[in-house]
Amino acid sequence: MSELSSLFADEVVTNAYTKILRVPGIDGPVALITLDNGFDHTKPNSFGPAGLAAFDAALDEAFAAEPAAVAVTGKPFIFAAGADLKGVPAITTREQGVELGRLGHRVFRRLRESAVPTFAFVNGLALGGGLEVGLHCHYRTYADNVPALGLPETMLGLVPGWGGTQLLPNLIGPDAAVTLILQNPLDNGKVIRAQQAEQIGLADAVFGSADFLEQSLAWAAKVLTGQITPARPAIDRGTGWDSALDRARALVAAKTRGFAPAPARAIELLELARNTDIGDPQSLSAGFAAEDEALADLLMSDELRAGLYAFDLVNKRAKRPAGAPDKSLARKVTGVGIVGAGLMASQLALLFVRQLKVPVILTDIDQERIDKGVGYVHTEIDKLQGKGRLSPDAANRLKALVSGSLDKAAFADTDFVIEAVFENMDVKKQVFADLEQHLSPETILATNTSSLSITEMAADLKHPERVVGFHFFNPVAVLPLLEIIKGAQTDDATLATAFATAKALKKSAVLCADKPGFVFNRLVTRTLGEVMTAVDEGTPFEVADNAVGALGMPMSPFTLLALVGPAVALHTGETLQAAYPERFVSSPGLEALVEARKPGVWTYVDGKQVVDPDVAALWPQGDRPSTAEEVLERTRRAFAEEIRIMLEEGVVAAPEDIDLCLILGGGFGFWNGGITPYLDRTGTSEAVNGARFLAPGVASV
């Protein structure tokens, strides 16, 4: 314990305070333990060695009072966010990892093995080890406003290691456990709310937040007197468990292609849990020991360190964008104009009106297109109302804020105008020239271009200083990245307003220099180009497409090509070829695909993915096929080279911003930390560039 404590020297200790209560209807005292690290809700409770020791001591005090029941709750809005992971980089031996697992199990299982009934009164956020505290208790109540419940460990590169893999499937069933332990974490860290917890049997009762503790104690009294017996459904340990594991294997294969160790270990532990008797301490000990071993192995893996690095990027660096001007320079946005009313523009309109709640005006070349765009926004708002995410009044207010106009003079009172028209420089320059005569000199002119020069787009304007790149990713509602591009004359007030607007839209912004393709599209186009060149040379489509799963991309290159659209990919490639002809080369196959207006490489026959015969016929191939290993190596080397050049050009401030763009813009795997930790780990960075991108120990053991 002392050795572990020294590793977690920076631990923000979560204290545990025991209070002895008298509750009407309960014969005997109730020991209520409150978890509280002394800070407000912005710094959640967590469990490091000292916090676990404090909880252990509070349990000593609680049981010493010979209570009728023991209950655990949290500070306002927070129950507990799980293990304190700040000390993980200091763990240097597997034995230290085993000890950390054993410590958590030893403390938490006191709640499960207590002869006195134990209750978790979950009054706020409960993630990871916080949720596992509740699983160890005999009964659980949740406040109806709890915003986030889940077991995110597999996303980070761990497994629920303090009882979760053994207790959860034996409480709510294996299929629901697969959802919480694997599906939700691998779906960008999805969480559930209290009402969903009640539906799946995770919560025994849900009460209003205003008097949650009082209601929970009154409910506990009824449990203790036998007036209420919470349901504990029978668990299907046969075909139901088999089906759940089959689903787990399929979704892990689809999400990670077998390159992330933590989800695979979680499946092993869920398989073990089939035979774990949670009422038998000996059986539980065997299951918990397996969790300890898995935890120790994963703590010593580079994938976990990369996952924690990625988590830190998303939760810290993304909130403090490198290079952003002082936020005090930002102007207020009270009205938004959107040029274009197609699908992308309509998605933008929905986002702006929902988050900013200001008037949004769309314009296009004819009324039919405008009506369609406004209609899309109204329909999506109605859907949100139908799902209970908006009240009827709120939905009506939002719909009233969205309008369309053929006359750009309608934009006169807007503060922020964004164009989402065809990706053509001449078209975009003409749009801005037309707009400028109707707008105040301080109105921001933003472009959603994915690759074109902001500087060139602004060059002929009277006020080029108010033009900024504001590149969203599709689908707009899902992907959190926003690339903000500074043109040669973009001033700090414009840039500050862009960053403030991004934050108001709940997007994570990264500042990019005005270079072709910016970050995400430049790197993905280079990678896709290597794969297509391999096919041009004679590599079978299946071999090339399946070769690069280790990179951590959420979908294969040709699946991505179909999603983006071959014509869009070709246009972006041509922009980059014009700028960097020595590294970006045209693909005769892609050109043929676009000319034939084919939507992609793949088609489906009897539910099986196969190469479209028409594509196979029209795509010219040489006689120099590569192996899968050779395709992977060339794509790795291309990534390493292009990232080095981008950093030399100052496209972003640091490698961390490259990784942030790939994670947030394209869902690159946490287990690779984006891409640069993976390139360092495989030796590619040094082989290509002569140096690592990150220092040893950063995103690695």
For each residue, the residues with C-beta under 8 A, 3 or more apart:
1: 4 5 49 53 99 103
2: 5 6
3: 6 7 96 99
4: 1 7 8 49 87 96 99 100 103
5: 1 2 8 9 11 49 50 53
6: 2 3 9
7: 3 4 49 87 90 91 96
8: 4 5 11 48 49 50 84 86 87 90
9: 5 6 87 90
10: 86 87
11: 5 8 48 49 50 51 84 86 87
12: 37 39 43 46 48 84
13: 37 48 50 51 54
14: 35 36 37 45 46 47 48 51 54 55 80
15: 35 36 37 38 51 54
16: 33 34 35 36 51 54 55 57 58 59
17: 33 34 36 58
18: 31 32 33 58 61 62 65
19: 31 32 33 34
20: 29 30 31 32 65 67
21: 29 30 31 32 217
22: 26 29 30
23: 26 30 217 218 220 221
24: 218 221
25: 218 221 222 224 225
26: 22 23 30 68 69 217 220 221 224 225
27: 68 224
28: 66 67 68 69
29: 20 21 22 65 66 67 68
30: 20 21 22 23 26 67 68 69 70 71 217 220
31: 18 19 20 21 61 62 63 65 67 69 70 71
32: 18 19 20 21 71 72 73
33: 16 17 18 19 55 58 59 62 70 71 72 73
34: 16 17 19 72 73 74 75
35: 14 15 16 45 55 72 73 74 75 79 80
36: 14 15 16 17 45 74 75
37: 12 13 14 15 43 44 45 46 51 75
38: 15
39: 12 42 43
40: 43 76
41: 44 75 76 77 78 124
42: 39
43: 12 37 39 40
44: 37 41 78 80 81 125
45: 14 35 36 37 51 74 75 78 79 80 81 130
46: 12 14 37 51 80 81 82 83 84 129 130
47: 14 51 52 55 80 82 83 84 104 129 130
48: 8 11 12 13 14 51 52 83 84 86 87
49: 1 4 5 7 8 11 52 53 87 100 103
50: 5 8 11 13 53 54
51: 11 13 14 15 16 37 45 46 47 48 54 55 84
52: 47 48 49 55 56 103 104 107
53: 1 5 49 50 56 57
54: 13 14 15 16 50 51 57 58
55: 14 16 33 35 47 51 52 58 59 107
56: 52 53 59 60 106 107 110
57: 16 53 54 60 61
58: 16 17 18 33 54 55 61 62
59: 16 33 55 56 62 63 70 107 110 111
60: 56 57 63 64
61: 18 31 57 58 64 65
62: 18 31 33 58 59 65 67 70
63: 31 59 60 66 67 70 114 116
64: 60 61
65: 18 20 29 31 61 62
66: 28 29 63
67: 20 28 29 30 31 62 63 70 116
68: 26 27 28 29 30 116 117 224
69: 26 28 30 31 116 117 118 119 220 224
70: 30 31 33 59 62 63 67 111 114 116 117 118 119
71: 30 31 32 33 118 119 120 121 216 217 220
72: 32 33 34 35 111 118 119 120 121 133 134 137
73: 32 33 34 35 79 120 121 122 123 213 216
74: 34 35 36 45 78 79 80 122 123 124 126 130
75: 34 35 36 37 41 45 78 124
76: 40 41 123 124
77: 41 123 124 125
78: 41 44 45 74 75 81 124 125
79: 35 45 73 74 120 122 123 124 125 126 130 133 134 146
80: 14 35 44 45 46 47 74 125 126 127 129 130 133
81: 44 45 46 78 125 126 127 128 130
82: 46 47 127 128 129 130 131 132 152 153
83: 46 47 48 104 128 129 161 162
84: 8 11 12 46 47 48 51 87
85: 88 156 308
86: 8 10 11 48 89
87: 4 7 8 9 10 11 48 49 84 90 91
88: 85 91 299 304 305 308
89: 86 305 308 697
90: 7 8 9 87
91: 7 87 88 96 97 100 299 300
92: 96
93: 96 97 300
94: 97 98 296 297 299 300
95: 98 99 296
96: 3 4 7 91 92 93 99 100 299
97: 91 93 94 100 101 295 296 297 298 299 300
98: 94 95 101 102 292 293 295 296
99: 1 3 4 95 96 102 103
100: 4 49 91 96 97 103 104 295 299
101: 97 98 104 105 161 162 288 291 292 293 295 296
102: 98 99 105 106 292
103: 1 4 49 52 99 100 106 107
104: 47 52 83 100 101 107 108 129 132 161 162
105: 101 102 108 109 162 163 288 291 292
106: 56 102 103 109 110
107: 52 55 56 59 103 104 110
108: 104 105 111 112 129 132 133 136 162 163
109: 105 106 112 113 136 163 281 284 288
110: 56 59 106 107 113 114
111: 59 70 72 108 114 118 133 136 137 138
112: 108 109 118 136 137 138 163 167 278 284
113: 109 110 281
114: 63 70 110 111 117 118 138
115:
116: 63 67 68 69 70
117: 68 69 70 114 138 139 220 223 224
118: 69 70 71 72 111 112 114 136 137 138 139
119: 69 70 71 72 137 138 139 140 141 216 220 223
120: 71 72 73 79 133 134 137 139 140 141
121: 71 72 73 141 212 213 216 217
122: 73 74 79 126 134 140 141 142 143 146 149 194 203
123: 73 74 76 77 79 143 146 209 212 213
124: 41 74 75 76 77 78 79 143 146 147
125: 44 77 78 79 80 81 130 146 147 148 149
126: 74 79 80 81 122 130 131 133 134 146 148 149
127: 80 81 82 130 131 148 149 150 151 152 191
128: 81 82 83 131 132 150 151 152 153 160 164
129: 46 47 80 82 83 104 108 132 133 162
130: 45 46 47 74 79 80 81 82 125 126 127 133 134
131: 82 126 127 128 134 135 149 150 151 164
132: 82 104 108 128 129 135 136 151 160 162 163 164 167
133: 72 79 80 108 111 120 126 129 130 136 137
134: 72 79 120 122 126 130 131 137 140 202
135: 131 132 163 164 167 168 171
136: 108 109 111 112 118 132 133 163 167
137: 72 111 112 118 119 120 133 134 140
138: 111 112 114 117 118 119
139: 117 118 119 120 204 220 223 230
140: 119 120 122 134 137 202 203 204
141: 119 120 121 122 203 204 205 206 207 212 215 216 219 220
142: 122 146 149 194 197 198 203 205 206 207
143: 122 123 124 146 194 206 207 208 209 212
144: 194 195 206 207 208 209
145: 194 209
146: 79 122 123 124 125 126 142 143 149 193 194 197
147: 124 125 191 193
148: 125 126 127 191 192 193
149: 122 125 126 127 131 142 146 191 192 193 194 196 197 202
150: 127 128 131 180 184 185 189 190 191 192
151: 127 128 131 132 154 160 164 168 180 181 184 185
152: 82 127 128 155 156 184 185 189 191
153: 82 128 156 157 158 159 160 161 164 181 185 262 266
154: 151 157 158 159 181 182 185 186 260 262 263 266
155: 152 185 186 188 189 307 670
156: 85 152 153 185 262 304 307 308 311 670
157: 153 154 260 261 262 298 301 303 304 305 306 307 308 670 671
158: 153 154 161 262 295 298 299 304 307
159: 153 154 164 165 181 262 265 266 269 291 294 295 298
160: 128 132 151 153 163 164 165 168 181 266 291
161: 83 101 104 153 158 164 165 291 292 294 295
162: 83 101 104 105 108 129 132 291
163: 105 108 109 112 132 135 136 160 166 167 288 291
164: 128 131 132 135 151 153 159 160 161 167 168 181 291
165: 159 160 161 168 169 177 181 266 269 270 272 273 287 291
166: 163 169 170 269 272 273 276 278 284 287 288 291
167: 112 132 135 136 163 164 170 171 278
168: 135 151 160 164 165 171 172 177 180 181 202
169: 165 166 172 173 174 176 177 178 235 241 244 270 273 274
170: 166 167 235 273 276 278
171: 135 167 168 201 202 232 278
172: 168 169 176 177 180 200 201 202
173: 169 176 177 200 201 233 235 236 240 244
174: 169 177 178 235 236 240 241 244 245 270 273 274
175: 178 179 240 243 244 247
176: 169 172 173 179 180 200 201 202
177: 165 168 169 172 173 174 180 181 244 270 273
178: 169 174 175 181 182 183 244 245 247 248 251 270
179: 175 176 182 183 184
180: 150 151 168 172 176 177 183 184 192 202
181: 151 153 154 159 160 164 165 168 177 178 185 266 270
182: 154 178 179 185 186 248 251 252 263 266 267
183: 178 179 180 186 187 190 251
184: 150 151 152 179 180 187 189 190 191 192
185: 150 151 152 153 154 155 156 181 182 189 190
186: 154 155 182 183 251 252 255 256 263
187: 183 184 190
188: 155 667
189: 150 152 155 184 185
190: 150 183 184 185 187
191: 127 147 148 149 150 152 184
192: 148 149 150 180 184 196 197
193: 146 147 148 149 196 197
194: 122 142 143 144 145 146 149 197 198 203 206
195: 144 198 199 206
196: 149 192 193 199 200
197: 142 146 149 192 193 194 200 202 203 206
198: 142 194 195 201 202 203 205 206
199: 195 196
200: 172 173 176 196 197
201: 171 172 173 176 198 231 233
202: 134 140 149 168 171 172 176 180 197 198
203: 122 140 141 142 194 197 198 206
204: 139 140 141 230
205: 141 142 198 216 219 230
206: 141 142 143 144 194 195 197 198 203
207: 141 142 143 144 211 212 215 216 219
208: 143 144 211 212 215
209: 123 143 144 145 212
210:
211: 207 208 214 215
212: 121 123 141 143 207 208 209 215 216
213: 73 121 123 216 217
214: 211 217 218
215: 141 207 208 211 212 218 219
216: 71 73 119 121 141 205 207 212 213 219 220
217: 21 23 26 30 71 121 213 214 220 221
218: 23 24 25 214 215 221 222
219: 141 205 207 215 216 222 223 228
220: 23 26 30 69 71 117 119 139 141 216 217 223 224
221: 23 24 25 26 217 218 224 225
222: 25 218 219 225 227 228
223: 117 119 139 219 220 226 227 228 229 230
224: 25 26 27 68 69 117 220 221
225: 25 26 221 222
226: 223 229
227: 222 223
228: 219 222 223
229: 223 226
230: 139 204 205 223
231: 201
232: 171
233: 173 201
234:
235: 169 170 173 174 240 241
236: 173 174 239 240 241
237: 240 241 274 275
238: 241 242
239: 236 242 243
240: 173 174 175 235 236 237 243 244
241: 169 174 235 236 237 238 244 245 274
242: 238 239 245 246
243: 175 239 240 246 247
244: 169 173 174 175 177 178 240 241 247 248 270
245: 174 178 241 242 248 249 267 270 271
246: 242 243 249 250
247: 175 178 243 244 250 251
248: 178 182 244 245 251 252 266 267 270
249: 245 246 252 253 267
250: 246 247 253 254
251: 178 182 183 186 247 248 254 255
252: 182 186 248 249 255 256 258 260 263 264 267
253: 249 250 256 257 258
254: 250 251 257
255: 186 251 252 260 263 554
256: 186 252 253 259 260 263 669 671
257: 253 254 549 550
258: 252 253 264 549
259: 256 549 550 552 669 671 672
260: 154 157 252 255 256 263 264 303 669 671
261: 157 264 265 297 298 301 303 671
262: 153 154 156 157 158 159 265 266 298 303 304 307 671
263: 154 182 186 252 255 256 260 266 267
264: 252 258 260 261 267 268
265: 159 261 262 268 269 294 297 298
266: 153 154 159 160 165 181 182 248 262 263 269 270
267: 182 245 248 249 252 263 264 270 271
268: 264 265 271 272 290 294
269: 159 165 166 265 266 272 273 287 290 291 294
270: 165 169 174 177 178 181 244 245 248 266 267 273 274
271: 245 267 268 274
272: 165 166 268 269 275 276 287 290
273: 165 166 169 170 174 177 269 270 276 287
274: 169 174 237 241 270 271
275: 237 272 283
276: 166 170 272 273 283 284 286 287
277: 280 283 284
278: 112 166 167 170 171 283 284
279:
280: 277 283 284
281: 109 113 284 285
282: 285 286
283: 275 276 277 278 280 286 287
284: 109 112 166 276 277 278 280 281 287 288
285: 281 282 288 289
286: 276 282 283 289 290
287: 165 166 269 272 273 276 283 284 290 291
288: 101 105 109 163 166 284 285 291 292
289: 285 286 292 293
290: 268 269 272 286 287 293 294
291: 101 105 159 160 161 162 163 164 165 166 269 287 288 294 295
292: 98 101 102 105 161 288 289 295 296
293: 98 101 289 290 296 297
294: 159 161 265 268 269 290 291 297 298
295: 97 98 100 101 158 159 161 291 292 298 299
296: 94 95 97 98 101 292 293 299 300
297: 94 97 261 265 293 294 300 301
298: 97 157 158 159 261 262 265 294 295 301 303 304
299: 88 91 94 96 97 100 158 295 296 304
300: 91 93 94 97 296 297 304 701
301: 157 261 297 298 304 305 701
302: 305 306 677 681 699 700 701
303: 157 260 261 262 298 306 307 671 672
304: 88 156 157 158 262 298 299 300 301 307 308
305: 88 89 157 301 302 308 309 673 677 699 700 701
306: 157 302 303 309 310 670 671 672 673 677 678 681 699 700
307: 155 156 157 158 262 303 304 310 311 670 671 673
308: 85 88 89 156 157 304 305 311 312 699
309: 305 306 312 313 659 673 677 698 699
310: 306 307 313 314 659 663 670 673 674 699
311: 156 307 308 314 315 670
312: 308 309 315 316 317
313: 309 310 316 317 318 656 659 660 663 673 674
314: 310 311 317 318 508 660 663 664
315: 311 312 318 319
316: 312 313 319 320
317: 312 313 314 320 321 322 656 657 660
318: 313 314 315 321 480 508 509 510 660 664
319: 315 316 508
320: 316 317 324
321: 317 318 324 484 499 508 509 510 511
322: 317 510 511 652 653 654 656 657
323: 511 653
324: 320 321 327 495 496 499 509 511
325: 329 492 493 495 496 499
326: 329 492 496
327: 324 330 496 499 500
328: 496
329: 325 326 492 493 495 496 497
330: 327 493 496 497 499 500 501
331: 415 442 444 493 496 497
332: 415
333: 336 356 358 415 416 444 497 500 501 504
334: 358 359 413 415
335: 358 359 360 361 413 414 415 416
336: 333 352 353 356 358 359 360 361 414 415 416 417 418
337: 360 361 363 408 410 411 414 416 417 418 435
338: 341 345 348 349 352 360 361 362 363 417 418 419 420
339: 345 363 364 408 417 418 419 420 421 431 435
340: 344 345 362 363 364 373 419 420 421
341: 338 345 346 362 363 364 369 370 372 373 374 404
342: 345 346 364 369 373 420
343: 346 347 376
344: 340 347 348 420 448 472 474 476
345: 338 339 340 341 342 348 349 362 364 373 420
346: 341 342 343 349 350 362 372 373 376 377
347: 343 344 350 351 472 474 475 476 477
348: 338 344 345 351 352 418 420 448 472 476
349: 338 345 346 352 353 360 362 373 374 377 402
350: 346 347 353 354 376 377 380 381 476 477
351: 347 348 354 355 476 477 505
352: 336 338 348 349 355 356 358 360 505
353: 336 349 350 356 357 358 360 377 398 401 402
354: 350 351 357 381 398
355: 351 352 504 505 506
356: 333 336 352 353 501 504 505
357: 353 354 397 398 401
358: 333 334 335 336 352 353 401
359: 334 335 336 401 402 403 414
360: 335 336 337 338 349 352 353 377 401 402 403
361: 335 336 337 338 403 404 405 410 411 414
362: 338 340 341 345 346 349 370 373 374 402 403 404 405
363: 337 338 339 340 341 370 404 405 406 407 408 410 411
364: 339 340 341 342 345 369 370 373 404 406
365: 369
366: 369 370 406
367: 370 371 404 406
368: 371 372
369: 341 342 364 365 366 372 373
370: 341 362 363 364 366 367 373 374 404 405 406
371: 367 368 374 375 404
372: 341 346 368 369 375 376
373: 340 341 342 345 346 349 362 364 369 370 376 377 404
374: 341 349 362 370 371 377 378 402 403 404
375: 371 372 378 379
376: 343 346 350 372 373 379 380
377: 346 349 350 353 360 373 374 380 381 399 402
378: 374 375 381 382 399 402
379: 375 376 382 383
380: 350 376 377 383 384
381: 350 354 377 378 384 385 390 395 398 399
382: 378 379 385 386 395
383: 379 380 386 387
384: 380 381 387 389 390 395
385: 381 382 388 389 390 391 392 394 395
386: 382 383
387: 383 384
388: 385
389: 384 385
390: 381 384 385 394 395 398
391: 385 394 395
392: 385 395 396
393: 396 397
394: 385 390 391 397 398
395: 381 382 384 385 390 391 392 398 399
396: 392 393 399 400
397: 357 393 394 400 401
398: 353 354 357 381 390 394 395 401 402
399: 377 378 381 395 396 402
400: 396 397
401: 353 357 358 359 360 397 398
402: 349 353 359 360 362 374 377 378 398 399
403: 359 360 361 362 374 410
404: 341 361 362 363 364 367 370 371 373 374
405: 361 362 363 370 408 409 410
406: 363 364 366 367 370
407: 363 410
408: 337 339 363 405 411 434 435 438
409: 405 412 438
410: 337 361 363 403 405 407
411: 337 361 363 408 414 417 435 438 439 443
412: 409 438 439 440
413: 334 335
414: 335 336 337 359 361 411 417 439 443
415: 331 332 333 334 335 336 442 443 444
416: 333 335 336 337 443 444 446 497 501
417: 336 337 338 339 411 414 435 439 443 444 445 446
418: 336 337 338 339 348 446 447 448 470
419: 338 339 340 428 431 432 445 446 447 448
420: 338 339 340 342 344 345 348 448
421: 339 340 427 428 431
422: 427
423: 428 449 450 451 452 568 571
424: 427 428
425: 428 429 452 453 456 457
426: 429 430
427: 421 422 424 430 431
428: 419 421 423 424 425 431 432 447 449 452 457
429: 425 426 432 433 456 457 460
430: 426 427 433 434
431: 339 419 421 427 428 434 435
432: 419 428 429 435 436 445 447 457 458 461 467
433: 429 430 436 460 461
434: 408 430 431 437 438
435: 337 339 408 411 417 431 432 438 439 445
436: 432 433 439 445 461 462 463
437: 434
438: 408 409 411 412 434 435
439: 411 412 414 417 435 436 443 445
440: 412 443
441: 462 463 466
442: 331 415 466 493
443: 411 414 415 416 417 439 440 466
444: 331 333 415 416 417 466 468 494 497 498 501
445: 417 419 432 435 436 439 458 461 466 467 468
446: 416 417 418 419 467 468 469 470 498
447: 418 419 428 432 452 454 457 467 468 469 470
448: 344 348 418 419 420 470 471 472
449: 423 428 452 454 457 469 471
450: 423 471 517 518 521 572
451: 423 516 517 518 521 522 571 572 575 576
452: 423 425 428 447 449 456 457 516 575
453: 425 456 457 487 514 516
454: 447 449 457 458 467 468 469 485 486 487 490 514
455: 458 459 487 488 489 514
456: 425 429 452 453 459
457: 425 428 429 432 447 449 452 453 454 467 487
458: 432 445 454 455 461 464 467 487 489 490
459: 455 456 464
460: 429 433
461: 432 433 436 445 458 464 467
462: 436 441
463: 436 441 466 467
464: 458 459 461 467 487 489 490
465: 489 490 491 494
466: 441 442 443 444 445 463 490 491 494
467: 432 445 446 447 454 457 458 461 463 464 487 489 490 494
468: 444 445 446 447 454 484 485 486 487 490 494 495 498
469: 446 447 449 454 483 484 485 486 487 512 514 518
470: 418 446 447 448 482 484 485 498 501 502
471: 448 449 450 482 483 484 485 518
472: 344 347 348 448 476 479 482 507
473: 476 479 481 482 520 665 666
474: 344 347 479
475: 347 478 479
476: 344 347 348 350 351 472 473 479
477: 347 350 351
478: 475
479: 472 473 474 475 476 664 665 666 667
480: 318 506 507 508 664
481: 473 507 508 510 520 660 661 664 665
482: 470 471 472 473 502 505 507 508 509 510
483: 469 471 509 510 512 518 519 520 661 665
484: 321 468 469 470 471 495 498 499 502 509 510 511 512
485: 454 468 469 470 471 512 513 514 518
486: 454 468 469 490 495 511 512 513 514
487: 453 454 455 457 458 464 467 468 469 490 514
488: 455 514
489: 455 458 464 465 467
490: 454 458 464 465 466 467 468 486 487 494 495
491: 465 466 494 495
492: 325 326 329 495 496
493: 325 329 330 331 442 496 497
494: 444 465 466 467 468 490 491 497 498
495: 324 325 329 468 484 486 490 491 492 498 499 511
496: 324 325 326 327 328 329 330 331 492 493 499 500
497: 329 330 331 333 416 444 493 494 500 501
498: 444 446 468 470 484 494 495 501 502 509
499: 321 324 325 327 330 484 495 496 502 503 509 511
500: 327 330 333 496 497 503 504
501: 330 333 356 416 444 470 497 498 504 505
502: 470 482 484 498 499 505 507 508 509
503: 499 500 506 507 509
504: 333 355 356 500 501
505: 351 352 355 356 482 501 502
506: 355 480 503
507: 472 480 481 482 502 503
508: 314 318 319 321 480 481 482 502 660 664
509: 318 321 324 482 483 484 498 499 502 503
510: 318 321 322 481 482 483 484 519 652 657 660 661 664
511: 321 322 323 324 484 486 495 499 652 653 657
512: 469 483 484 485 486 515 518 519 651 652
513: 485 486 649 650 651 652
514: 453 454 455 469 485 486 487 488
515: 512 518 522 579 646 649 651
516: 451 452 453 522 575 576 578 579 580
517: 450 451 520 521 522 523 525 572 575 576
518: 450 451 469 471 483 485 512 515 521 522 651
519: 483 510 512 522 523 646 651 652 657 658 661 662 665
520: 473 481 483 517 523 524 661 662 665 666
521: 450 451 517 518 524 525 572
522: 451 515 516 517 518 519 525 526 576 642 646 651
523: 517 519 520 526 527 639 642 643 646 658 661 662 675
524: 520 521 527 528 560 666
525: 517 521 522 528 529 569 572 573 576 584
526: 522 523 529 530 576 583 584 638 639 642
527: 523 524 530 531 548 551 553 557 635 638 639
528: 524 525 531 532 557 560 561 569
529: 525 526 532 533 573 584 585 587 638
530: 526 527 533 534 631 634 635 638
531: 527 528 534 535 544 545 547 548 557 558 631 635
532: 528 529 535 536 544 557 587 589 590
533: 529 530 536 537 585 587
534: 530 531 537 539 544 547 626 630 631 634
535: 531 532 538 539 540 541 544 587 589 619 621
536: 532 533 587 588 589 619 620 621 622
537: 533 534 621 622 624 625 626
538: 535 621 622 623 624 625
539: 534 535 543 544 625 626 631
540: 535 543 544 625
541: 535 544 545 558 601 611 616
542: 545 546 611
543: 539 540 546 547 625 626 627 628 631
544: 531 532 534 535 539 540 541 547 557 626 628 631
545: 531 541 542 556 557 558 559 601
546: 542 543 549 556 628
547: 531 534 543 544 628 629 631 632 635
548: 527 531 551 553 556 557 631 632 635
549: 257 258 259 546 553 556
550: 257 259 632 678
551: 527 548 632 635 636 639 668 672 675 678
552: 259 668 669 671 672 674 675 678
553: 527 548 549 556 557 560 666 667 668 669
554: 255 666 667 668 669
555: 559 560 563
556: 545 546 548 549 553 559 560
557: 527 528 531 532 544 545 548 553 560 561
558: 531 541 545 561 562 600 601 602
559: 545 555 556 562 563 600 602
560: 524 528 553 555 556 557 563 564
561: 528 557 558 564 565 566 569 600 601
562: 558 559 565 566 599 600 601 602
563: 555 559 560
564: 560 561 568 569
565: 561 562 568 569 599
566: 561 562 569 570 590 593 594 598 599 600
567: 570 571 594
568: 423 564 565 571 572
569: 525 528 561 564 565 566 572 573 590
570: 566 567 573 574 590 591 594
571: 423 451 567 568 574 575
572: 450 451 517 521 525 568 569 575 576
573: 525 529 569 570 576 577 584 586 587 590
574: 570 571 577 578 586
575: 451 452 516 517 571 572 578 579
576: 451 516 517 522 525 526 572 573 579 580 584
577: 573 574 580 581 584 585 586
578: 516 574 575 581
579: 515 516 575 576 584
580: 516 576 577 583 584
581: 577 578 584 585
582:
583: 526 580 638 641 642
584: 525 526 529 573 576 577 579 580 581
585: 529 533 577 581
586: 573 574 577 590 591
587: 529 532 533 535 536 573 590 591
588: 536 591 592 619 620
589: 532 535 536 592 593 619 620 621
590: 532 566 569 570 573 586 587 593 594
591: 570 586 587 588 594 595
592: 588 589 595 596 618 619 620
593: 566 589 590 596 598 600 601 615 618 619
594: 566 567 570 590 591 597 598
595: 591 592
596: 592 593 614 618
597: 594
598: 566 593 594 612 614 615 618
599: 562 565 566
600: 558 559 561 562 566 593 612 615
601: 541 545 558 561 562 593 611 612 615
602: 558 559 562 609 610 611 612
603: 609 610 611 612
604: 607 608 609 610
605: 608 610
606:
607: 604
608: 604 605
609: 602 603 604
610: 602 603 604 605
611: 541 542 601 602 603 615 616
612: 598 600 601 602 603 615 616
613: 616 617
614: 596 598 617 618
615: 593 598 600 601 611 612 618 619
616: 541 611 612 613 619
617: 613 614
618: 592 593 596 598 614 615
619: 535 536 588 589 592 593 615 616
620: 536 588 589 592
621: 535 536 537 538 589
622: 536 537 538
623: 538
624: 537 538
625: 537 538 539 540 543
626: 534 537 539 543 544 630 631 634
627: 543 630 631
628: 543 544 546 547 631 632
629: 547 632 633
630: 534 626 627 633 634
631: 530 531 534 539 543 544 547 548 626 627 628 634 635
632: 547 548 550 551 628 629 635 636
633: 629 630 636 637
634: 530 534 626 630 631 637 638
635: 527 530 531 547 548 551 631 632 638 639
636: 551 632 633 639 640 679 682 684
637: 633 634 640 641 684 687 688
638: 526 527 529 530 583 634 635 641 642
639: 523 526 527 551 635 636 642 643 675 679 684
640: 636 637 643 644 679 684 685 687 688 689
641: 583 637 638 644 645 688 689
642: 522 523 526 583 638 639 645 646
643: 523 639 640 646 647 655 658 675 676 679 693
644: 640 641 647 648 688 689
645: 641 642 648 649
646: 515 519 522 523 642 643 649 651 652 658
647: 643 644 650 651 652 654 655 658
648: 644 645
649: 513 515 645 646
650: 513 647 653
651: 512 513 515 518 519 522 646 647
652: 322 510 511 512 513 519 646 647 657 658 661
653: 322 323 511 650 656 657
654: 322 647 657 658
655: 643 647 658 659 676 693 694
656: 313 317 322 653 659 660
657: 317 322 510 511 519 652 653 654 660 661
658: 519 523 643 646 647 652 654 655 661 662 674 675 676
659: 309 310 313 655 656 662 663 668 673 674 675 676 677
660: 313 314 317 318 481 508 510 656 657 663 664 674
661: 481 483 510 519 520 523 652 657 658 664 665 674
662: 519 520 523 658 659 665 666 668 674 675
663: 310 313 314 659 660 666 667 668 670 674
664: 314 318 479 480 481 508 510 660 661
665: 473 479 481 483 519 520 661 662
666: 473 479 520 524 553 554 662 663
667: 188 479 553 554 663
668: 551 552 553 554 659 662 663 672 674 675
669: 256 259 260 552 553 554 672
670: 155 156 157 306 307 310 311 663 673
671: 157 256 259 260 261 262 303 306 307 552
672: 259 303 306 551 552 668 669 675 677 678
673: 305 306 307 309 310 313 659 670 676 677 678 699
674: 310 313 552 658 659 660 661 662 663 668 677 678
675: 523 551 552 639 643 658 659 662 668 672 678 679
676: 643 655 658 659 673 679 680 685 693 694 699
677: 302 305 306 309 659 672 673 674 680 681 693 694 698 699 700
678: 306 550 551 552 672 673 674 675 681 682
679: 636 639 640 643 675 676 682 684 685 693
680: 676 677 683 684 685 686 692 693 694 699 700
681: 302 306 677 678 700
682: 636 678 679
683: 680 686 687
684: 636 637 639 640 679 680 687 688
685: 640 676 679 680 688 689 691 692 693
686: 680 683 689 690 691 692
687: 637 640 683 684
688: 637 640 641 644 684 685
689: 640 641 644 685 686
690: 686
691: 685 686
692: 680 685 686 695 696
693: 643 655 676 677 679 680 685
694: 655 676 677 680 698 699 700
695: 692 698
696: 692 700
697: 89 700 701
698: 309 677 694 695
699: 302 305 306 308 309 310 673 676 677 680 694
700: 302 305 306 677 680 681 694 696 697
701: 300 301 302 305 697
